[in-house]
Amino acid sequence: MTHNFSHADFRNIDAKPIDWAIKFDETIKNAILKNDVSSLVNIEKISDFYRINHPTNDHYLPLLYLMGIKNENDRISFPHMSWQHATMSMRHVLLN
């Protein structure tokens, strides 16, 4: 969900997550759970934390593809969630 290598603490994989990374991860998680595709597509306009979490959009865009294939029968879950290096949310999204 998040990555920012310029602020990452590569000396400590278990470094405490930075507040702006946590807030962005929660924003995305809540939009997914609410099926709020508009917010996900327009994330740059609704989140002050988008650019610091995604200096480039190449790692964010695949999430939009996932939401594009989702249907009304899919259940959303997050089978894994952890943090690495203070800025990297390792949240996994599963449709089943």
C-alpha positions in Angstrom: 0.0 0.0 0.0 2.8 2.4 0.8 6.4 2.8 -0.1 8.9 5.7 0.2 12.4 4.6 0.0 13.8 8.0 0.7 12.3 8.0 4.2 12.7 4.3 4.9 14.9 3.1 7.7 16.8 0.4 6.0 18.9 -0.3 9.1 15.8 -1.6 10.9 13.2 -3.7 9.1 11.0 -3.5 12.2 11.2 0.2 12.6 8.0 1.9 14.0 5.8 3.0 11.1 5.7 6.7 10.3 2.3 8.5 11.0 1.8 9.6 7.4 2.3 6.1 6.2 -0.2 4.7 8.7 -2.8 7.3 7.8 -2.4 6.7 4.1 -2.7 2.9 4.6 -5.9 3.4 6.6 -7.4 5.7 4.0 -6.8 3.1 1.3 -8.0 0.2 3.4 -11.2 2.1 4.3 -11.9 3.0 0.7 -11.5 -0.6 -0.4 -13.8 -1.8 2.3 -16.4 0.8 1.3 -15.9 0.0 -2.4 -15.2 3.7 -2.8 -13.6 3.5 -6.2 -13.9 7.2 -6.8 -11.7 8.0 -3.8 -9.1 5.4 -5.0 -9.1 6.8 -8.5 -8.9 10.4 -7.2 -6.5 9.7 -4.3 -4.2 12.6 -5.2 -7.1 15.0 -4.6 -8.4 13.5 -1.3 -5.2 12.5 0.5 -2.5 15.0 1.5 -0.3 11.9 2.0 -0.5 10.4 -1.5 2.7 11.9 -2.9 4.9 11.2 0.1 3.7 7.5 0.1 3.9 7.2 -3.7 6.5 9.4 -5.2 5.6 7.7 -8.5 2.3 5.9 -9.2 3.7 2.7 -10.6 3.2 0.8 -7.4 -0.3 2.3 -6.7 -2.0 1.7 -10.1 -2.2 -2.1 -9.8 -4.6 -1.6 -6.9 -7.0 0.1 -9.4 -6.9 -2.9 -11.7 -7.8 -5.1 -8.7 -10.8 -2.9 -7.9 -11.8 -2.9 -11.6 -12.1 -6.7 -11.7 -14.0 -6.9 -8.4 -17.6 -7.9 -8.6 -20.5 -7.7 -6.1 -20.1 -11.3 -5.0 -16.4 -10.8 -4.0 -15.5 -10.7 -0.4 -12.5 -8.5 0.5 -10.0 -9.5 3.1 -6.5 -8.5 4.1 -4.7 -11.8 4.7 -1.5 -10.2 5.7 -0.6 -6.8 7.2 2.8 -5.8 8.5 5.2 -2.9 8.3 8.8 -2.8 7.1 11.4 -0.1 7.4 9.0 2.5 8.8 7.4 3.4 5.5 6.4 0.2 3.7 2.9 -1.2 4.4 2.9 -4.8 3.3 -0.9 -5.1 3.3 -2.2 -7.8 1.0 -5.7 -7.5 -0.6 -7.6 -10.6 -1.4 -10.9 -10.9 -3.4 -12.7 -14.2 -3.0 
